[in-house]
Amino acid sequence: MCSPTELYGRDQKQWEPPAPLLMRSGLRASSSGNSGMRPSASADHQAGCRRSLRGPKTTTQPSTRTTVTDLIAQGRHALWTEGDLREARRRFEEAWTRADRENLPRERAESALGLGGIWVHEYREDVLRARILARQEWCAQQPGTPCGLALALRARVAAERDYLDGTHDRVLEALDQARRAGDPQLLATVLSLAHHCLLGPQHGALRTRLAEELLLTAGRSDRPGDALAGMLWLTVDQFLGGDPHAGRSLARLREALKQHDHQAFGYVAAAIEVMLAIRDGQLDRAEAMAAECAVLGERCGDADASGWYRGQLITIRWFQGRLGELLPVLRAEVDSYALGVQDDSLFSALAVSAVAAGDDLVAAGAVARLGGSGLSGSGLSAVPASSAWLVTVNGAAEAAFRLQDRELASTVYRLLASHQDLPICGSLAITCFGSAHQSLGLAALTVGDVPAGIDHLRRAVRGNLALGHWPAHCLSLHRLGHALLRYGNPQERAEAPGLLAAAAREADRFRMVLPAQPSPTSTPARNPRPATTSTDIAMSADIRIRLLGPAGIVVDGVAQVIPGRRRRTVLSVLALNAGELVGADRLVDIVWGDKVPRTAANTLQSHVSYLRRVLGPAARIISQGQGYVLDLPRTAVDAGLAEHLIRAQGDGPPTAAGVRPLTEALALWHGEPLGDVESHPWFEVQAQHLGQLRLRATKMLARAHLLTRQSARAVDLLTPAVREHPLDEQVYELLMLAYYRQGLAGRALTVFENVRTVLASELGADPSGPLRDLHTAILRQDPAL
């Protein structure tokens, strides 16, 4: 048998929160439990974390005088009273070592049972888990083990085996035996174990019955932890089932935890509160709370501390539109042994993250690993019905939609249809992606069943309202609006702009970036407009590329946000050179600068592939030699169109006919040009050129307004230009003249004093001759003005 050092020396690392995730999100888990955490979590949440982070109240360090019986009692106290899983493991391991050395069968069996802990699957490292199971099985078969203790050990082994296999027959059989045994503590223990093996979406009703039975049994048990366990499981069941009264159960659980602090159960309650903060749209606050929970889980020794934090951060980044940022971390974490054996959710998260980052190859590989299929082809259908099942299928639906994978989407729809009214919750309701109808809607749209897709998305909007999940509600509005705009009948298309505007307002409120909509690759079945195929839509699509502000693509009037700075950089370079060949080496240089990775060529191809999918066949990016050509006219790019409209006015005197085209040209600017791409000298030159182009159009339009006696419009146009170009004397000159023609000579003279001050301060110079002459003419009220 192994020593405590052999057993736990290796195991302790598995409880640490994932440092790459913490550091990437700007959070660090400190040894004090709150130092380094952002103080944005709620006071109740922080207080609950502080209470649960306190060490054992009555447990003492083992000494040479401590008996095996004392160690077992201390382990039980740590496990069921304090909820300190780590301390309980230490006590029970020491008890096992001494009981085995002294050949004490009962004490050996009690310590082996205690090593199992409260939850199922507390040991993630294979050798360690096998060692603990071997002890429990061996003790259950020894003649010196009391009958009730042997039954408890067999129930523990049954639960562990069922959990590993994704089944529950053995633990339910053990539960029947525990009911007949008449021992309340034994029955409470096995009820909780059985509940933990029944976390699939189809088990909701049975789980609830077990939780209610556990609460009744706890009344006959003298362990405080049994009642808390029953309250916790019932709360979890209600959240997993979308019960509108789940919040009341959580409040009752929190009140009970104030009376009896139990670290492990308090950790789960705190994690559920993180989920509720995500639902409430408080994403930054939820991120801080999640980091605090990671520390709390690590302190009490919960095996899911790192996994839950990762899942919560994935959810937050999902709704923020930043999941692509986690791609390197997810690629590193997807094979971590700390993950539960039945948890495939990281594969689907990796797939969606890879698509968001423009790496379709990695996304396809992650999808192929779902269900442990490998080369067998079993795929998503083989994913075990665990607490991660809904989250896994939700990610698969999103990946299928973005990759336009009809086969995967069809599987998603078939598997998820019977659970359509559930929320997409992960693990013990510690994270939530909203109504399952949204996943079904995406899957239906992907396979081409538009009426079903629209119906599911409408139900997702209502379902997310009922859940109070505001980010999911925003996302479902966004998806429904785009579906109606693309496929709806005239009445539905008229409804779409209102939905999209509402989604945009909510996205702004919750600081979300809504995802771009992929171009369809198949003809929708039972389309309300059957005469128009998706190919017809794509070939006749109005394609516009926007660079005069945040980079993006507009297809048929629908803006497609392009996630990823490097992907936007590729789009911007190709668009500014529309119709011309851009070498791959040139693109790599602009995108990565001096830090070119070995994978740059493959990543560039992935970015191009993503952009092709968004643009569709009507505006292909053509591979030509060692580079790419964006097959679009220059006027399809807002920068090219603006330049065309401005240059068409020539350099002669302004005319009234120039007002409209110049107004249209300036309206194309919607922010800082090229401000969301990689920093490179070439972009600095382009941005400077576009800035001068805008200034030229502003001055030309101002002169045209003055010519047509629209002085007020000229003032409105020139006032911001003065702030943006404080050293351009022509802007000041036009603004002074516009004020004077409005009858505001005093303001015109104030503008002159301002420009004189600015020039003296910045350049050490006086205003130029024309500006001084205008100042004199205003003082004299020259009729020529």
C-alpha positions in Angstrom: 0.0 0.0 0.0 1.1 3.5 -0.7 2.0 6.2 1.8 0.2 9.5 2.1 3.0 11.2 0.3 2.9 8.7 -2.6 -0.9 9.1 -2.8 -1.3 12.8 -2.5 2.1 14.2 -3.6 1.1 13.8 -7.2 -2.6 14.4 -6.8 -2.5 17.9 -5.3 -1.7 19.5 -8.7 -5.1 18.5 -10.1 -6.8 21.0 -7.8 -5.1 24.1 -9.1 -7.1 26.5 -11.2 -5.7 26.6 -14.8 -3.0 29.3 -14.6 -3.1 30.0 -18.4 -6.8 30.8 -18.2 -6.5 32.9 -15.1 -3.6 34.9 -16.5 -5.2 35.3 -19.9 -8.3 36.8 -18.4 -6.3 39.2 -16.2 -7.0 37.3 -13.0 -4.8 35.5 -10.6 -5.7 33.2 -7.8 -3.7 34.3 -4.8 -2.8 32.3 -1.7 -5.1 34.5 0.4 -8.2 33.8 -1.6 -9.1 37.4 -2.5 -5.9 39.3 -3.1 -5.5 39.9 -6.9 -9.2 39.3 -7.6 -11.2 42.2 -9.0 -13.5 43.4 -6.3 -16.6 43.5 -8.5 -18.4 40.5 -7.2 -21.4 40.9 -5.0 -21.0 41.4 -1.3 -23.0 38.2 -0.6 -20.9 36.2 -3.0 -17.6 37.5 -1.5 -18.8 36.9 2.0 -19.8 33.3 1.1 -16.4 32.8 -0.5 -14.7 34.1 2.6 -16.7 31.9 5.0 -16.0 28.9 2.9 -12.3 29.7 2.5 -11.8 29.5 6.3 -9.9 26.4 7.4 -11.3 23.6 9.5 -12.7 24.8 12.7 -12.1 21.9 15.0 -9.8 19.5 13.1 -6.3 19.1 14.5 -3.1 17.9 13.0 -2.5 14.2 13.5 0.2 13.3 16.1 1.7 10.1 17.3 -0.9 9.9 20.0 -3.8 10.2 17.6 -5.5 6.8 17.2 -6.8 5.4 13.9 -10.3 6.0 15.3 -9.5 9.6 15.9 -8.2 10.1 12.4 -11.4 8.6 10.9 -13.6 10.8 13.1 -11.5 13.8 12.0 -11.9 12.8 8.4 -15.7 12.4 8.7 -15.9 15.8 10.4 -13.9 17.5 7.7 -16.0 15.7 5.0 -19.5 16.0 6.3 -19.4 19.0 8.7 -16.7 21.3 7.3 -16.8 20.2 3.6 -13.0 20.4 3.4 -12.4 17.6 0.9 -8.7 18.0 0.9 -8.4 17.8 4.6 -10.7 14.8 4.7 -8.5 13.0 2.1 -5.4 13.6 4.3 -7.1 12.2 7.4 -8.5 9.2 5.7 -5.3 8.4 3.9 -3.3 8.5 7.2 -6.0 6.3 8.8 -5.8 3.8 6.0 -2.0 3.6 6.3 -2.1 3.0 10.0 -5.1 0.6 9.9 -3.4 -1.4 7.2 -0.2 -1.6 9.1 -2.0 -2.6 12.3 -4.4 -5.0 10.4 -7.6 -3.3 11.6 -10.3 -4.5 9.1 -13.1 -2.2 10.1 -11.0 0.9 10.3 -9.4 0.1 7.0 -12.8 -0.2 5.4 -14.0 3.0 7.0 -11.0 4.9 5.7 -11.3 3.4 2.2 -14.9 4.6 2.1 -14.0 8.0 3.4 -11.4 8.4 0.7 -14.2 8.3 -1.9 -15.3 11.8 -0.6 -18.7 13.3 -1.2 -18.9 13.4 -5.0 -18.4 10.8 -7.6 -15.2 10.8 -9.7 -13.2 12.9 -7.4 -9.9 11.4 -8.6 -9.1 12.3 -12.2 -5.7 10.7 -12.5 -6.1 7.1 -13.8 -3.6 5.3 -11.6 -4.7 7.1 -8.4 -8.4 6.4 -9.2 -7.7 2.8 -9.8 -5.8 2.5 -6.5 -8.7 3.9 -4.5 -11.2 1.7 -6.2 -9.1 -1.3 -5.7 -8.9 -0.6 -1.9 -12.7 -0.1 -1.8 -13.5 -3.3 -3.7 -11.0 -5.3 -1.6 -12.4 -4.1 1.7 -16.0 -4.8 0.6 -15.1 -8.4 0.1 -13.2 -8.9 3.4 -14.9 -11.1 6.1 -14.0 -8.6 8.8 -15.9 -5.7 7.2 -19.3 -5.1 8.8 -22.3 -5.7 6.5 -23.5 -2.1 6.3 -20.0 -0.8 5.7 -19.5 -3.4 2.9 -22.7 -2.3 1.3 -21.6 1.3 1.4 -18.3 0.4 -0.2 -20.1 -1.6 -2.9 -22.4 1.3 -3.6 -19.4 3.6 -3.9 -17.7 1.3 -6.4 -21.0 0.9 -8.3 -21.3 4.7 -8.6 -17.8 5.1 -9.8 -18.1 2.3 -12.3 -21.4 3.7 -13.6 -20.0 7.2 -13.9 -17.1 6.0 -15.9 -19.4 3.9 -18.2 -22.1 6.6 -18.5 -24.7 4.2 -17.0 -26.6 4.0 -13.7 -27.9 0.5 -13.4 -25.4 -0.7 -10.8 -25.8 2.3 -8.5 -29.6 2.1 -8.6 -29.4 -1.5 -7.6 -27.1 -0.6 -4.7 -29.7 2.1 -3.8 -32.4 -0.5 -3.5 -30.2 -2.5 -1.2 -29.5 0.6 0.9 -33.2 1.3 1.2 -33.8 -2.2 2.6 -30.9 -1.9 5.0 -32.6 0.7 7.1 -29.5 2.9 7.9 -30.4 6.6 7.2 -26.7 7.6 6.8 -26.1 4.8 4.4 -29.2 5.6 2.4 -28.4 9.3 2.3 -24.9 8.6 1.0 -26.1 6.3 -1.7 -29.0 8.6 -2.7 -26.4 11.4 -3.3 -24.1 9.1 -5.3 -27.0 7.9 -7.4 -28.1 11.5 -8.1 -24.6 12.3 -9.3 -24.7 9.5 -11.8 -28.0 10.8 -13.3 -27.1 14.2 -14.6 -28.1 13.7 -18.2 -31.1 15.8 -19.5 -33.4 12.8 -19.7 -32.9 12.0 -16.0 -34.6 15.2 -14.6 -37.7 13.6 -13.1 -35.8 10.7 -11.5 -33.2 13.1 -10.1 -35.8 15.2 -8.5 -37.4 12.2 -6.8 -33.9 11.2 -5.4 -33.3 14.7 -4.1 -36.6 14.8 -2.4 -36.0 11.4 -0.8 -32.6 12.6 0.3 -34.2 15.5 2.1 -36.6 13.2 3.9 -33.8 10.8 4.8 -31.7 13.6 6.2 -34.3 14.2 8.9 -33.4 10.8 10.3 -29.6 11.2 9.9 -27.4 13.0 12.4 -25.1 14.4 9.7 -25.7 18.1 8.9 -24.2 17.6 5.5 -27.1 15.2 4.4 -29.7 18.0 4.6 -27.4 20.4 2.8 -26.8 17.8 0.1 -30.5 17.3 -0.4 -31.1 21.0 -0.6 -28.2 21.4 -3.0 -29.3 18.6 -5.3 -32.9 19.9 -5.4 -31.6 23.4 -6.3 -29.4 22.0 -9.0 -32.3 20.0 -10.4 -34.6 23.0 -10.6 -32.0 25.1 -12.5 -31.3 22.2 -14.9 -35.0 21.8 -15.5 -35.6 25.5 -16.0 -37.9 25.8 -13.0 -38.9 29.4 -12.5 -38.7 28.9 -8.7 -35.1 27.7 -8.7 -33.9 31.0 -7.3 -36.0 30.5 -4.2 -34.3 27.1 -3.6 -30.9 28.7 -4.0 -31.9 31.4 -1.4 -33.0 28.7 1.0 -29.7 26.9 0.5 -27.7 30.0 1.1 -29.6 30.7 4.4 -28.9 27.1 5.5 -25.2 27.6 4.6 -25.1 30.7 6.8 -26.3 28.5 9.7 -23.9 25.6 8.9 -20.9 26.5 6.7 -19.9 23.6 4.4 -17.1 24.5 2.1 -17.9 22.0 -0.7 -21.6 22.8 -0.9 -20.9 26.5 -0.5 -18.6 26.3 -3.5 -21.3 24.8 -5.7 -23.8 27.5 -4.5 -21.3 30.3 -5.3 -20.7 28.8 -8.8 -24.4 28.8 -9.5 -24.4 32.5 -8.6 -21.7 33.0 -11.2 -24.1 31.5 -13.7 -26.9 33.9 -12.6 -24.6 36.9 -13.0 -23.9 35.7 -16.6 -27.7 35.4 -17.2 -28.1 38.9 -15.8 -25.6 40.2 -18.5 -23.1 41.3 -15.8 -20.3 39.6 -17.7 -17.3 41.5 -16.2 -18.7 40.9 -12.7 -19.3 37.3 -13.5 -15.7 36.9 -14.6 -14.4 38.2 -11.3 -16.9 36.0 -9.4 -15.7 33.0 -11.4 -12.1 33.6 -10.4 -13.1 33.8 -6.8 -14.9 30.5 -7.1 -11.8 28.9 -8.7 -9.8 29.8 -5.6 -12.6 28.5 -3.3 -12.9 25.2 -5.2 -9.1 24.8 -5.1 -9.0 25.5 -1.4 -11.6 22.9 -0.5 -10.1 20.4 -2.8 -12.8 20.1 -5.4 -11.7 18.2 -8.6 -13.8 20.5 -10.8 -12.3 23.8 -9.6 -10.3 24.3 -12.8 -12.9 22.8 -15.1 -15.7 24.9 -13.8 -13.7 28.1 -14.0 -12.8 27.2 -17.6 -16.4 26.5 -18.5 -17.6 29.8 -17.0 -14.9 31.8 -18.8 -15.8 30.0 -22.0 -19.4 31.1 -21.5 -18.5 34.7 -20.8 -16.2 34.9 -23.8 -18.9 33.2 -25.9 -21.4 36.0 -25.2 -18.7 38.7 -25.5 -17.9 37.5 -29.0 -14.3 36.8 -27.9 -14.2 33.0 -27.8 -11.5 33.0 -30.5 -9.1 34.5 -27.9 -9.2 31.2 -26.0 -8.2 29.0 -28.9 -4.5 28.5 -27.7 -5.7 27.7 -24.2 -8.4 25.3 -25.3 -6.0 23.5 -27.6 -3.7 23.0 -24.6 -6.5 22.1 -22.1 -8.6 19.7 -24.3 -6.5 16.7 -23.3 -6.1 17.5 -19.6 -6.7 14.5 -17.4 -8.4 16.8 -14.9 -11.5 16.8 -17.2 -14.3 14.3 -16.3 -14.3 11.1 -18.4 -17.8 11.9 -19.6 -17.0 15.5 -20.6 -16.7 16.2 -24.3 -17.8 19.8 -24.0 -14.3 21.1 -24.5 -14.2 19.5 -28.0 -17.2 21.5 -29.1 -15.9 24.7 -27.4 -12.6 24.2 -29.2 -14.5 23.8 -32.5 -16.5 27.1 -32.1 -13.3 28.9 -30.8 -11.4 27.7 -33.9 -14.1 28.9 -36.3 -14.2 32.2 -34.5 -10.4 32.5 -34.9 -10.6 31.5 -38.6 -9.0 28.0 -38.2 -11.6 25.7 -39.8 -9.2 22.8 -39.9 -8.8 22.7 -36.2 -12.6 23.2 -35.9 -13.3 20.2 -38.1 -10.8 18.1 -36.1 -12.4 19.0 -32.8 -15.9 18.0 -34.2 -14.5 14.7 -35.4 -13.4 13.9 -31.8 -16.8 14.3 -30.3 -18.0 11.1 -28.7 -14.6 9.7 -28.7 -15.3 8.6 -32.2 -11.8 8.9 -33.7 -11.9 6.7 -36.8 -15.0 4.8 -35.8 -17.4 7.5 -37.1 -19.7 7.3 -34.1 -19.5 11.0 -33.5 -21.9 13.2 -31.6 -24.4 10.3 -31.1 -21.9 8.6 -28.9 -21.4 11.5 -26.4 -22.4 10.2 -23.0 -25.6 11.6 -21.4 -23.7 13.4 -18.6 -24.0 16.8 -17.0 -21.9 18.1 -20.0 -24.1 16.7 -22.7 -26.3 19.7 -23.4 -23.3 22.1 -23.4 -21.5 19.7 -25.8 -24.5 19.5 -28.2 -25.0 23.3 -28.0 -21.4 23.8 -29.1 -21.8 21.3 -31.9 -24.9 23.2 -33.1 -22.9 26.4 -33.2 -20.0 24.8 -34.9 -22.3 23.2 -37.5 -24.0 26.5 -38.2 -20.8 28.4 -38.7 -19.1 25.6 -40.7 -22.4 25.0 -42.6 -22.0 21.2 -41.8 -25.4 19.8 -42.6 -24.7 16.3 -41.4 -23.6 17.4 -38.0 -26.6 19.8 -37.8 -29.0 17.0 -38.6 -27.5 14.9 -35.8 -27.8 17.8 -33.4 -31.5 18.3 -34.2 -32.3 14.6 -33.8 -30.6 14.4 -30.5 -31.8 17.7 -29.0 -35.4 17.7 -30.1 -36.7 15.8 -27.1 -35.0 18.3 -24.7 -36.0 21.5 -26.5 -37.6 23.1 -23.5 -34.6 22.8 -21.3 -31.9 25.5 -20.7 -28.4 24.7 -21.9 -26.8 24.3 -18.5 -23.5 22.7 -17.8 -22.5 20.5 -14.8 -24.3 21.4 -11.6 -26.0 24.5 -13.3 -22.7 26.4 -13.0 -23.0 27.9 -16.5 -25.9 28.5 -18.9 -26.1 29.3 -22.7 -29.8 29.9 -22.8 -32.8 28.1 -24.3 -32.2 24.8 -26.2 -34.5 26.2 -28.9 -31.7 28.4 -30.1 -29.5 25.4 -30.8 -32.4 23.7 -32.6 -33.0 26.8 -34.6 -29.5 27.0 -35.8 -29.5 23.3 -36.6 -32.7 23.6 -38.6 -31.4 26.5 -40.6 -28.2 24.7 -41.3 -30.0 21.7 -42.8 -32.3 24.0 -44.7 -35.6 23.6 -42.8 -36.3 27.3 -42.6 -39.8 27.3 -41.1 -38.7 25.0 -38.3 -35.6 27.2 -37.7 -37.6 30.4 -37.5 -40.1 28.8 -35.2 -37.4 27.5 -32.8 -35.7 30.9 -32.8 -38.9 32.6 -31.9 -39.4 30.2 -29.1 -35.8 30.8 -28.0 -36.5 34.5 -27.7 -39.4 33.8 -25.4 -37.5 31.0 -23.5 -34.6 33.3 -22.8 -36.9 36.0 -21.5 -38.4 33.4 -19.2 -35.0 32.4 -18.0 -33.9 36.0 -17.5 -30.9 35.2 -19.6 -30.4 38.6 -21.2 -27.2 37.9 -23.3 -28.9 34.7 -24.7 -32.0 36.8 -25.4 -29.9 39.3 -27.3 -28.3 36.6 -29.3 -31.6 34.9 -30.2 -33.1 38.2 -31.4 -30.0 38.7 -33.6 -30.3 35.2 -35.1 -34.1 35.5 -35.6 -33.7 38.9 -37.3 -31.1 37.6 -39.7 -33.2 34.5 -40.5 -36.3 36.6 -41.2 -34.3 39.0 -43.3 -32.7 36.3 -45.4 -35.6 33.8 -45.8 -38.8 35.4 -44.5 -41.9 36.5 -46.4 -42.4 40.2 -47.0 -44.2 40.7 -43.6 -41.4 38.8 -41.8 -38.7 40.7 -43.6 -40.4 44.0 -42.5 -40.2 42.7 -38.9 -36.4 41.9 -39.1 -34.9 45.4 -38.8 -36.7 46.0 -35.5 -35.4 42.8 -34.1 -31.9 43.5 -35.3 -32.0 47.0 -33.8 -33.2 45.6 -30.5 -30.4 43.1 -30.5 -27.9 45.8 -31.3 -29.1 47.9 -28.4 -28.9 45.0 -26.0 -25.5 44.0 -27.3 -24.3 47.5 -26.6 -25.8 47.4 -23.1 -24.1 44.1 -22.2 -20.9 44.9 -24.2 -21.4 41.9 -26.5 -20.1 41.5 -30.1 -22.7 39.7 -32.1 -21.5 36.9 -34.4 -21.4 37.2 -38.2 -23.9 35.1 -40.1 -22.4 32.5 -42.4 -23.5 32.3 -46.0 -25.8 29.3 -46.6 -24.4 26.5 -48.8 -27.7 24.7 -49.4 -31.2 25.4 -50.7 -33.6 25.7 -47.8 -36.3 23.0 -47.6 -39.9 24.3 -47.6 -38.6 27.9 -48.2 -41.3 30.5 -48.1 -39.7 31.8 -51.3 -39.0 28.6 -53.1 -38.2 30.3 -56.4 -35.0 31.7 -54.9 -32.2 29.3 -54.0 -29.4 30.2 -51.7 -27.0 30.2 -54.6 -29.2 32.7 -56.4 -29.2 34.8 -53.2 -25.4 34.7 -53.0 -24.8 35.4 -56.7 -27.1 38.4 -56.7 -26.1 39.6 -53.3 -25.1 43.2 -52.7 -21.6 43.0 -51.2 -20.1 46.0 -49.5 -16.9 46.0 -47.5 -16.5 48.7 -44.8 -13.1 50.0 -43.8 -14.0 53.6 -42.8 -14.6 52.5 -39.2 -14.6 49.0 -37.7 -13.9 46.6 -40.6 -16.8 44.5 -41.7 -18.8 43.1 -44.6 -22.4 43.9 -45.5 -24.3 41.3 -47.5 -27.7 42.4 -48.7 -27.8 45.2 -46.2 -26.9 42.9 -43.3 -23.7 43.7 -41.5 -21.4 40.8 -40.8 -19.0 41.5 -38.0 -15.5 40.0 -38.7 -14.0 38.6 -35.5 -10.3 38.6 -35.0 -7.8 41.5 -35.6 -5.7 39.5 -38.0 -8.6 38.3 -40.0 -9.8 41.9 -40.3 -6.2 42.8 -41.3 -6.3 40.3 -44.2 -9.7 41.7 -45.3 -8.5 45.3 -45.2 -5.4 44.7 -47.2 -7.3 42.8 -49.9 -10.1 45.4 -49.9 -7.7 48.4 -50.2 -6.2 46.5 -53.2 -9.5 45.3 -54.7 -9.1 43.7 -58.1 -5.3 43.6 -57.7 -3.0 40.7 -56.8 -1.6 40.8 -53.2 1.3 38.5 -52.5 0.9 36.0 -49.7 4.3 37.1 -48.4 3.1 40.7 -48.3 0.0 39.7 -46.4 2.1 37.7 -43.9 4.4 40.7 -43.4 1.5 43.1 -42.7 -0.4 40.7 -40.5 2.5 39.5 -38.3 5.3 42.0 -38.8 8.6 40.8 -37.4 7.0 38.0 -35.3 6.0 35.5 -38.0 5.1 32.1 -36.6 5.8 28.9 -38.4 2.1 28.4 -38.9 1.6 31.7 -40.6 1.0 30.3 -44.1 -1.6 27.9 -42.9 -3.3 30.5 -40.6 -3.4 32.9 -43.5 -5.2 30.3 -45.7 -7.6 29.7 -42.8 -8.4 33.5 -42.6 -9.0 33.6 -46.4 -11.2 30.6 -46.1 -13.4 32.3 -43.5 -13.7 35.5 -45.6 -14.6 33.5 -48.7 -17.4 31.8 -46.7 -18.8 35.2 -45.6 -18.5 36.9 -49.0 -20.0 34.0 -50.9 -19.4 33.0 -54.5 -20.5 36.4 -55.8 -17.4 38.0 -54.4 -14.7 35.4 -54.4 -11.2 35.7 -53.1 -9.2 34.2 -55.9 -5.9 32.3 -55.4 -3.5 33.5 -58.0 0.1 32.4 -58.1 1.6 33.1 -54.7 -1.2 35.5 -53.6 -4.8 36.5 -53.6 -7.2 38.8 -55.5 -10.4 40.1 -54.1 -12.7 39.9 -57.1 -14.7 43.1 -56.4 -14.8 46.5 -58.0 -13.1 49.2 -55.9 -16.4 51.0 -55.4 -17.7 47.9 -53.5 -15.3 49.0 -50.7 -16.5 52.1 -48.8 -13.0 53.7 -49.0 -12.9 53.2 -52.8 -16.4 54.5 -53.2 -15.7 57.6 -51.1 -12.6 58.4 -53.1 -14.6 57.9 -56.4 -17.3 60.3 -55.2 -14.9 62.9 -54.0 -12.5 62.9 -56.9 -15.5 63.1 -59.3 -16.0 66.7 -58.0 -12.6 67.7 -59.4 -10.5 70.5 -58.1 -12.6 73.4 -59.5 -15.0 75.7 -57.6 -17.7 74.0 -55.7 -21.2 73.7 -57.2 -24.7 73.0 -55.8 -24.7 69.7 -57.6 -21.8 68.5 -55.5 -23.7 68.6 -52.2 -25.4 65.2 -52.6 -22.3 63.1 -53.7 -20.1 64.7 -51.1 -22.7 64.2 -48.4 -22.9 60.5 -49.4 -19.1 60.2 -49.4 -18.8 61.6 -45.9 -21.7 59.4 -44.6 -19.5 56.4 -45.4 -17.3 57.1 -42.4 -18.6 55.4 -39.3 -15.5 55.5 -37.0 -11.8 55.6 -37.1 -10.6 54.0 -40.4 -8.4 50.9 -40.0 -8.4 51.3 -36.2 -9.1 47.6 -35.5 -6.4 46.0 -37.6 -2.8 45.1 -36.9 -0.3 48.0 -36.4 1.9 48.3 -39.5 3.5 51.3 -41.3 1.6 50.5 -44.5 -1.7 50.9 -42.6 -0.5 54.2 -41.1 0.0 55.6 -44.6 -3.4 54.3 -45.7 -5.1 55.8 -42.6 -3.4 59.1 -43.2 -4.5 59.1 -46.8 -8.1 58.4 -45.8 -8.0 61.1 -43.2 -6.9 63.7 -45.7 -9.5 62.5 -48.1 -12.2 63.0 -45.5 -10.8 66.5 -44.7 -10.8 67.4 -48.4 -14.5 66.3 -48.8 -15.4 68.2 -45.6 -14.0 71.5 -47.0 -15.5 70.9 -50.4 -18.9 70.3 -48.9 -18.6 73.3 -46.6 -17.9 75.5 -49.6 -20.9 74.1 -51.4 -23.1 74.8 -48.4 -21.9 78.4 -48.3 -22.6 78.7 -52.0 -26.2 77.6 -51.5 -26.6 79.8 -48.4 -26.7 76.8 -46.0 -24.3 78.4 -43.5 -25.8 76.5 -40.5 -25.0 73.2 -42.2 -21.5 74.4 -42.9 -21.0 75.2 -39.2 -22.3 71.8 -38.1 -19.8 70.2 -40.6 -16.8 72.3 -39.7 -17.0 72.4 -35.9 -15.8 68.8 -35.4 -13.3 69.2 -38.2 -11.6 72.0 -36.2 -11.1 69.6 -33.3 -9.8 66.9 -35.5 -7.5 69.2 -37.5 -6.5 72.0 -35.2 -3.6 73.2 -37.4 -5.5 73.4 -40.7 -6.1 77.1 -41.3 -8.6 76.6 -44.2 -11.0 74.9 -41.8 -10.9 77.9 -39.5 -11.3 80.2 -42.4 -14.4 78.4 -43.6 -15.9 78.3 -40.1 -15.3 82.0 -39.5 -17.1 82.8 -42.8 -20.0 80.4 -42.0 -20.5 82.1 -38.6 -20.3 85.6 -40.1 -22.9 84.7 -42.7 -25.2 83.4 -39.9 -25.0 86.9 -38.4 -22.6 85.6 -35.6 -19.6 87.9 -36.1 -18.6 87.6 -32.5 -18.3 83.8 -32.7 -16.3 84.2 -36.0 -13.8 86.5 -34.2 -13.6 84.0 -31.3 -12.6 81.3 -33.8 -9.8 83.6 -35.0 -8.5 84.1 -31.4 -8.6 80.4 -30.9 -6.6 79.6 -34.0 -4.0 82.3 -33.2 -3.5 80.7 -29.7 -3.2 77.2 -31.2 -0.7 78.2 -33.8 1.4 80.2 -31.4 1.4 77.3 -28.9 2.0 74.5 -31.4 4.1 76.1 -34.1 5.3 79.4 -32.7 3.7 81.1 -35.7 1.0 83.7 -36.4 -2.1 83.0 -38.7 -1.4 83.2 -42.4 -2.2 86.2 -44.6 -5.6 85.0 -45.9 -6.8 84.2 -42.4 -5.7 87.7 -41.1 -7.4 89.3 -44.1 -10.6 87.5 -43.3 -10.4 88.7 -39.7 -9.9 92.3 -40.8 -12.8 92.0 -43.3 -15.1 90.7 -40.5 -14.1 93.6 -38.2 -15.0 96.0 -41.0 -18.1 94.1 -41.9 -17.0 94.1 -45.5 -19.9 93.7 -47.9 -17.8 91.3 -50.0 -18.3 88.7 -47.3 
